[in-house]
Amino acid sequence: MTVATAPPRRAVRRRGALLARPEVGALVAAVAIFLFFLAVAPSFRSWGSFFTVLYQSSTIGIVAVGVGLLMIGGEFDLSAGVVPVSAGLVNSLFCWYFGVDLWAGAVLSLLFCLLVGFLNGWLVMRTGIPSFLITLGTFFVLQGANLGVTKLVTGSVSSSDVSAIDGFDSLGTVFASNFRLGAATVWITVLWWALFVALAAWILRRARIGNWIYAVGGSAGSARAVGVPVARTKIGLFMAVSFLGWFVGMHSLYRFNTLQAGNGVGNEFLYIIAAVVGGTLLTGGFGNAVGTAIGAFIFGMTSLGIVYAGWDPNWFKAFLGVMLLLAVLVNTYVRRLATKGAPS
């Protein structure tokens, strides 16, 4: 007679380690959503549609990489949604009004965005006020400035066409070019997104600053006690979010030649949702870049899959809310299951 035995300790350890990975739940959800839209939306099945989904995902996923790192570090940035618009407007309005090369405007825009990120982080660390409130204030300042300055300079709420200004073609090559891959069009943002995800994953897993990010998110006080530069780490994370926001702003400007000053409102929540769906905890100290990328891919699949299926796109926001609630519940459950499964 065969006697049932408990699973070996090593197998239990491997199962617990697998369940504890932040991206596992998001990967299962991504596969399920992908198969679902393959079944219900025939146009979703083409090679071109897949790369369109990747492009849609990349425009959210690039900034979501920085937001995910910041959330692992225990902070939020609600100004992240309008920073890309501010970046594009600074570049566009400055060069159009003064008649200078767009590369000079791009550098000025980058410095402006890094300053916004620095001020966000410095104010959070200096005052002790929650980052939610500090960056909410920054959000309103930037939103109002985007509309007010654009109206003052151009007389409308959209920037002028910059396609005839020197530097447009070369900047377009860096930020908004594309190439053909068979029948599909691949936008360069997809490649940049993959690069940023790989870099963030390497930092979190291999670099010393990755350990600092997890430490300050888990317990800033304990991290400070063992010599982690908490203020520098968190300020750097805020600046990383602003840098990636600048990057997406450059893409938007050089793809469409002009920007609407009121755009970007609400995107900050999409970045947060991508990170949370990817397994990042709202309390900080847990998550990774790959999970955030999967969360952004889920966003891209859903936003376009609903259209490809011929459904009313107004349901998309309702789906995002349900997805966020389920992600929080699943992440909590998986963490508890992993903790129980891990041997003492």
Phi, psi and omega per residue, in radians:
M1 nan 2.342 -3.133
T2 -1.478 2.278 -3.137
V3 -1.765 2.185 3.130
A4 -1.178 2.380 3.134
T5 -2.107 2.761 3.091
A6 -1.219 2.618 3.111
P7 -1.060 2.540 -3.133
P8 -0.988 2.629 -3.117
R9 -1.012 -0.664 -3.122
R10 -1.143 -0.677 3.124
A11 -1.146 -0.713 3.112
V12 -1.090 -0.722 -3.141
R13 -1.108 -0.747 3.125
R14 -1.124 -0.727 3.131
R15 -1.114 -0.737 3.131
G16 -1.127 -0.690 3.129
A17 -1.159 -0.666 3.127
L18 -1.150 -0.805 -3.132
L19 -1.139 -0.499 -3.101
A20 -1.361 -0.175 3.140
R21 -1.238 2.310 -3.030
P22 -1.082 -0.548 -2.993
E23 -1.504 -0.094 -3.028
V24 -1.091 -0.866 -3.141
G25 -1.081 -0.715 3.141
A26 -1.147 -0.661 -3.136
L27 -1.140 -0.744 3.099
V28 -1.073 -0.762 3.126
A29 -1.120 -0.727 -3.131
A30 -1.087 -0.755 3.118
V31 -1.105 -0.747 -3.131
A32 -1.112 -0.766 -3.139
I33 -1.171 -0.694 3.126
F34 -1.075 -0.829 3.130
L35 -1.128 -0.628 3.137
F36 -1.093 -0.843 -3.118
F37 -1.268 -0.488 3.002
L38 -1.052 -0.618 -3.089
A39 -1.373 -0.672 -2.985
V40 -1.747 -0.244 -3.070
A41 -2.231 1.688 -3.107
P42 -0.968 -0.690 -3.109
S43 -1.217 -0.239 3.104
F44 -1.257 -0.296 -2.984
R45 -1.471 -0.108 -3.070
S46 -1.423 2.720 3.102
W47 -1.079 -0.704 3.124
G48 -1.109 -0.681 3.125
S49 -1.126 -0.644 3.132
F50 -1.075 -0.755 -3.135
F51 -1.314 -0.432 2.990
T52 -1.162 -0.703 3.062
V53 -1.094 -0.739 3.112
L54 -1.088 -0.703 3.108
Y55 -1.106 -0.821 3.115
Q56 -1.025 -0.698 3.127
S57 -1.166 -0.666 -3.073
S58 -1.157 -0.619 -3.110
T59 -1.170 -0.457 3.011
I60 -1.604 -0.693 -2.999
G61 -1.163 -0.522 -3.121
I62 -1.103 -0.882 3.126
V63 -1.235 -0.584 -3.139
A64 -1.069 -0.519 3.069
V65 -0.999 -0.863 3.134
G66 -1.168 -0.716 3.130
V67 -1.113 -0.688 3.092
G68 -1.084 -0.772 3.087
L69 -1.064 -0.736 3.133
L70 -1.107 -0.694 3.119
M71 -1.192 -0.644 3.031
I72 -1.048 -0.628 3.084
G73 -1.347 0.047 3.010
G74 1.577 0.285 -3.097
E75 -2.299 2.921 3.099
F76 -2.191 2.713 3.043
D77 -2.356 1.714 3.142
L78 -1.408 -0.129 3.076
S79 -1.490 -0.074 -3.049
A80 -1.088 -0.467 -3.117
G81 -1.204 -0.617 -3.080
V82 -1.727 -0.195 3.117
V83 -1.029 -0.759 3.109
P84 -1.039 -0.680 3.113
V85 -1.165 -0.753 3.096
S86 -1.048 -0.725 3.140
A87 -1.053 -0.840 3.140
G88 -1.132 -0.671 -3.125
L89 -1.205 -0.723 3.096
V90 -1.025 -0.814 3.118
N91 -1.075 -0.866 -3.054
S92 -1.175 -0.904 -3.038
L93 -1.178 -0.710 -3.132
F94 -1.084 -0.833 -3.083
C95 -1.256 -0.654 3.140
W96 -1.189 -0.717 -3.071
Y97 -1.282 -0.729 -3.077
F98 -1.683 -0.126 3.096
G99 1.181 0.662 -3.123
V100 -1.873 2.909 -3.123
D101 -1.061 2.473 -3.099
L102 -1.142 -0.421 3.093
W103 -1.134 -0.663 3.086
A104 -1.105 -0.716 3.103
G105 -1.157 -0.615 3.124
A106 -1.145 -0.710 3.105
V107 -1.153 -0.772 3.094
L108 -1.052 -0.728 3.115
S109 -1.088 -0.715 3.107
L110 -1.084 -0.791 3.123
L111 -1.079 -0.697 3.112
F112 -1.064 -0.821 -3.116
C113 -1.142 -0.718 3.100
L114 -1.104 -0.618 3.088
L115 -1.146 -0.717 3.088
V116 -1.046 -0.812 3.125
G117 -1.100 -0.727 3.119
F118 -1.087 -0.796 -3.132
L119 -1.110 -0.705 3.087
N120 -1.004 -0.895 -3.116
G121 -1.159 -0.735 -3.122
W122 -1.108 -0.750 3.139
L123 -1.136 -0.694 3.116
V124 -1.091 -0.802 -3.096
M125 -1.299 -0.590 -3.089
R126 -1.313 -0.704 -3.027
T127 -1.688 -0.431 -3.059
G128 1.371 0.050 3.088
I129 -1.258 2.415 -3.134
P130 -0.958 2.482 -3.112
S131 -1.080 -0.472 3.085
F132 -0.977 -0.777 -3.094
L133 -1.351 -0.734 3.137
I134 -1.040 -0.864 -3.073
T135 -1.324 -0.391 3.004
L136 -1.134 -0.712 3.061
G137 -1.098 -0.755 3.103
T138 -1.081 -0.673 3.107
F139 -0.986 -0.850 -3.103
F140 -1.199 -0.648 3.098
V141 -1.068 -0.850 -3.114
L142 -1.177 -0.713 3.134
Q143 -1.057 -0.811 3.122
G144 -1.145 -0.721 3.135
A145 -1.146 -0.683 3.104
N146 -0.984 -0.834 -3.109
L147 -1.258 -0.812 -3.052
G148 -1.158 -0.826 -3.105
V149 -1.195 -0.718 3.119
T150 -1.071 -0.763 3.118
K151 -1.121 -0.650 -3.136
L152 -1.178 -0.700 -3.053
V153 -1.442 -0.756 -3.023
T154 -1.839 -0.256 -3.091
G155 1.450 0.066 3.103
S156 -2.513 -3.088 -3.123
V157 -1.740 0.321 3.050
S158 -2.240 2.602 3.125
S159 -1.347 2.818 3.130
S160 -1.361 2.774 3.110
D161 -1.166 2.191 -3.084
V162 -1.869 0.183 -3.015
S163 -1.160 -0.332 -3.134
A164 -1.638 -0.029 -3.101
I165 -1.494 2.525 3.133
D166 -0.968 2.407 3.108
G167 1.700 -0.162 -3.067
F168 -1.102 -0.803 -3.069
D169 -1.135 -0.769 -3.106
S170 -1.189 -0.690 3.088
L171 -1.195 -0.620 3.077
G172 -1.088 -0.608 3.107
T173 -1.132 -0.692 -3.115
V174 -1.277 -0.747 -2.946
F175 -1.877 -0.364 -2.987
A176 -2.486 0.498 3.114
S177 -1.545 2.952 3.085
N178 -2.605 2.908 3.095
F179 -2.544 2.850 -3.124
R180 -1.611 2.409 3.025
L181 -2.250 1.575 -3.001
G182 1.184 -2.166 3.133
A183 -1.572 -0.002 -3.046
A184 -1.809 2.635 3.015
T185 -1.790 2.185 -3.126
V186 -1.912 2.054 3.104
W187 -1.462 2.552 -3.063
I188 -1.127 -0.383 3.101
T189 -1.079 -0.495 3.095
V190 -1.117 -0.735 3.126
L191 -1.206 -0.735 3.095
W192 -1.082 -0.714 3.117
W193 -1.034 -0.834 3.126
A194 -1.038 -0.694 3.132
L195 -1.136 -0.792 -3.131
F196 -1.136 -0.684 3.104
V197 -1.111 -0.790 3.137
A198 -1.084 -0.739 3.135
L199 -1.123 -0.788 3.138
A200 -1.118 -0.696 3.128
A201 -1.114 -0.714 3.114
W202 -1.130 -0.737 3.140
I203 -1.058 -0.804 -3.094
L204 -1.181 -0.562 -3.028
R205 -1.662 -0.558 -2.970
R206 -2.042 -0.488 -3.018
A207 -1.593 2.689 3.134
R208 -1.096 -0.628 -3.137
I209 -1.136 -0.447 3.058
G210 -1.104 -0.728 3.058
N211 -1.104 -0.665 3.106
W212 -1.095 -0.722 -3.114
I213 -1.083 -0.819 3.107
Y214 -1.107 -0.680 -3.086
A215 -1.152 -0.820 -3.104
V216 -1.204 -0.475 3.089
G217 -1.341 -0.595 3.126
G218 -1.282 -0.835 3.114
S219 -2.846 1.831 -3.103
A220 -1.092 -0.659 -3.135
G221 -1.113 -0.813 3.119
S222 -1.142 -0.677 3.116
A223 -1.097 -0.745 3.128
R224 -1.110 -0.632 -3.105
A225 -1.157 -0.469 -3.139
V226 -1.757 0.238 2.998
G227 1.659 0.168 3.104
V228 -1.297 2.279 3.105
P229 -1.323 1.490 -3.000
V230 -1.059 -0.849 -3.077
A231 -1.091 -0.821 -3.126
R232 -1.106 -0.684 -3.132
T233 -1.125 -0.805 -3.094
K234 -1.246 -0.692 3.084
I235 -1.084 -0.706 3.102
G236 -1.080 -0.641 3.110
L237 -1.171 -0.719 3.072
F238 -1.081 -0.706 3.128
M239 -1.189 -0.574 3.083
A240 -1.126 -0.712 3.084
V241 -1.054 -0.782 -3.129
S242 -1.160 -0.655 3.086
F243 -1.064 -0.805 -3.135
L244 -1.193 -0.563 3.025
G245 -1.113 -0.706 3.063
W246 -1.044 -0.723 -3.110
F247 -1.078 -0.806 3.127
V248 -1.177 -0.609 3.076
G249 -1.095 -0.681 3.087
M250 -1.134 -0.702 3.101
H251 -1.071 -0.815 -3.113
S252 -1.061 -0.774 -3.114
L253 -1.124 -0.794 -3.026
Y254 -1.508 -0.120 2.959
R255 -1.547 -0.717 -3.017
F256 -1.831 -0.091 3.088
N257 1.266 -0.373 -3.101
T258 -2.582 2.804 -3.102
L259 -2.313 2.573 2.981
Q260 -1.579 2.202 -3.009
A261 -1.155 -0.395 -3.096
G262 -1.572 0.016 -3.109
N263 -1.287 2.902 3.039
G264 1.668 -0.327 -3.120
V265 -1.144 2.201 -3.120
G266 1.749 -0.345 -3.137
N267 -1.149 -0.461 3.125
E268 -1.020 -0.585 3.123
F269 -1.289 -0.548 3.075
L270 -1.133 -0.688 3.101
Y271 -1.109 -0.756 -3.138
I272 -1.145 -0.750 3.125
I273 -1.067 -0.752 3.118
A274 -1.018 -0.743 -3.135
A275 -1.182 -0.757 -3.099
V276 -1.198 -0.774 3.091
V277 -1.053 -0.557 3.105
G278 -1.374 0.075 3.041
G279 1.793 0.039 3.115
T280 -1.323 2.286 3.140
L281 -1.405 2.466 3.091
L282 -1.150 -0.373 -3.128
T283 -1.497 -0.105 3.098
G284 1.533 2.893 3.040
G285 1.470 0.034 -3.084
F286 -2.648 2.358 3.135
G287 2.509 3.041 3.020
N288 -2.716 2.965 -3.042
A289 -1.257 -0.605 -3.134
V290 -1.129 -0.732 3.104
G291 -1.068 -0.736 3.102
T292 -1.091 -0.688 3.103
A293 -1.105 -0.711 3.097
I294 -1.126 -0.686 3.086
G295 -1.060 -0.717 3.095
A296 -1.165 -0.641 3.107
F297 -1.136 -0.668 3.067
I298 -1.068 -0.720 3.079
F299 -1.038 -0.821 -3.128
G300 -1.103 -0.764 3.123
M301 -1.071 -0.760 -3.063
T302 -1.239 -0.790 -3.079
S303 -1.089 -0.661 3.120
L304 -1.568 -0.548 3.131
G305 -1.081 -0.655 3.094
I306 -1.090 -0.704 3.115
V307 -1.189 -0.803 -3.137
Y308 -1.078 -0.556 3.134
A309 -1.380 -0.139 3.124
G310 1.393 0.359 -3.136
W311 -1.577 2.913 3.101
D312 -1.196 2.047 -3.101
P313 -1.166 -0.205 3.101
N314 -1.121 -0.318 3.122
W315 -1.348 -0.161 -3.045
F316 -1.061 -0.793 -3.110
K317 -1.124 -0.622 3.081
A318 -1.093 -0.716 3.102
F319 -1.092 -0.716 3.129
L320 -1.041 -0.729 3.123
G321 -1.101 -0.788 3.115
V322 -1.103 -0.739 -3.129
M323 -1.083 -0.705 3.135
L324 -1.131 -0.803 3.139
L325 -1.084 -0.762 3.126
L326 -1.126 -0.675 -3.136
A327 -1.098 -0.743 3.125
V328 -1.095 -0.763 -3.132
L329 -1.153 -0.787 -3.133
V330 -1.131 -0.752 3.133
N331 -1.059 -0.737 3.115
T332 -1.106 -0.774 -3.133
Y333 -1.123 -0.783 -3.113
V334 -1.115 -0.706 3.100
R335 -1.073 -0.765 3.116
R336 -1.131 -0.721 3.140
L337 -1.130 -0.700 3.125
A338 -1.147 -0.679 3.135
T339 -1.139 -0.720 3.128
K340 -1.195 -0.627 -3.078
G341 -1.342 -0.380 -3.096
A342 -1.290 2.364 3.126
P343 -1.241 2.611 3.139
S344 -1.442 nan nan
